[in-house]
Each structure stands twice: as structure tokens, then as C-alpha cells.
Amino acid sequence: MALEKKYITLVVPENFSGRLDTFLQGSLPEKLSLSRSKVKSFILSGNVGRGDKYVRDPSKKVKSMEKFWFLLPEIKVSKIEPQNIDLDIVFEDADVLVVNKSAGRGPRAQSDRKLYKKHMQQEIQNSPNLSCLSDPVEDLVFEDKDSIAGIVCSSGKKITKK
């Protein structure tokens, strides 16, 4: 089988047990940023194979040390053009800009969601004078009937305002 497009070869690790689409999504380069449903559509359209055969079953159980090839999608460079939009700026300081915006107005790009999330998590974790806690909130602590004084986390930890 002659492949003219660029492809990569991926090997199932010894400790992996699961479906082809799950394996591929976790093994493909992060810059592709493909969801499992997108990987599934690539499998169904014949962009994944093993040896000289196409694999078109996203739920195929993969075995340790199996080798698969994946045809890399063409990366389309999008040109982002600025727009002249009248903005109702409600508040602005050195760190924050609050805009009063009606629904549907302005861009809502989701193309780099994973990269944005990773970048923002790094920014938050590296911010001075900021502690990060990952613990779901179970209850609120009230100062009086109109003021919240803190929260109670599912671990039982109580965090109050200073």
C-alpha cells in the first residue's frame, strides 16, 4: 500500500487495555488537539490502519504492542482578522476589562480549547500570592442572611474569607 500523505506510527503500550479511538486520542501529538469523536471520524473515513489494512472500527479492542498508522490531517492555517466592534466597557483597570456584550456578538473560537486550558492552568499555578485547590464545594458558610463568609468543601475543609 503506497501512502503519499504524511502519517505516524503508534505502538500500543504494554499496560494499555481499551478501544482504538481511546488509545489514539491519548497517543496522538497534543498539537493535533483531536477529541475522541474527531478521532472516531478519522477511523471511520479510513485514515487509520494496521499493516496494509485499514481499520474502520473505533471500538476495536487493541492489544499490547500492536502497531497502527494514522494519516495526519492537513493543517489549515486560518487567518484571523480584527473586527471593529463598538464595545460597552463597564470596568477597566490594569488587570481586568469587563465588557457588556449581548448574546451572539463577537467571536467564540473553540479551535484551541485544549491549548488555552493548559496555558491558563499554568498561568494560574504560577501566579504569585495565589493558592490553587481542587475540591468540590459542598456548602456555603453565611455571615448573615445576605453575606457569604466562606465555603465547605467535600473533603470537609472549611475556607472562610479573611
Secondary structure, DSSP 4 states (H G I P E B T S, - for coil): ----S-EEEEE--TT--EEHHHHHHHHS-GGG---HHHHHHHHHTT-EEETTEE---TTPEE-TT-EEEEEPPPPPPPPP-------EEEEE-SS-EEEE--TT-S----TTHHHHHHHHHHHHHT-TT-------EEEEEEEETTEEEEEEETTS-EEE--
